Amino acid sequence: MARDSVHPASSLDHLVACHDCDALHHVRPLGRHEKALCARCGALLYTGAAGSERALALSLASLICLLLANAFPLLDMRLQGQEQISTIFAGSRELWRLGYQPLALLVLAMSIVLPLVRLGAQLWLLAPLHFGRRARGAALAFRITEALAPWAMTEVYLLGVMVAFVKLADLASIAPGPALYAFVAHIACGTAAAAALDAHMLWQRLEAARP
């Protein structure tokens, strides 16, 4: 993968600031697989057009994995001859039944609703760009993806599942279900998509795309 260090800027036109050291650089077009690096500290400034296409593919994969994670059992627990199959949604439903309505809504939002909204906004933003078009409401979709990033914390939910798995292992026989593997794949694809989604390059492509 080609890399290209960008020279420090001498004017105020078409500038980009390094996120690490605040050095200003001129923005210039890059090839599909090129990266612009800070001339001072070597940090990544922006990437070529292939980044948004990679982010699109990874976002779609992450969405599919999230849907699969909600369609299949998460854990299969056997205790004293009784079998209980749990799903992601069942956890929120059980909290609601026990009287923890605010916690149930929070778990439901963090594990299902907000990740779905964020991935939907990303796909709404990136899919038309693949065909050289700009989606209606693209700016709003981008702001939604940025605003929901700290809240769509499926990693925290997975950590809670793993803690429960370890604590219950001595009391019952627990087997991971297909949803657990799909959930891990969802997190991995979502993290990779976020890393590939370069905001500066994305705005440039949105400006150049047809409405």
Summary of the structure (lengths in Angstrom):
residues: 211
radius of gyration: 21.3
end to end distance: 31.3
largest distance: 74.5
contacts: 639
relative contact order: 0.16
helix: 55%
strand: 17%
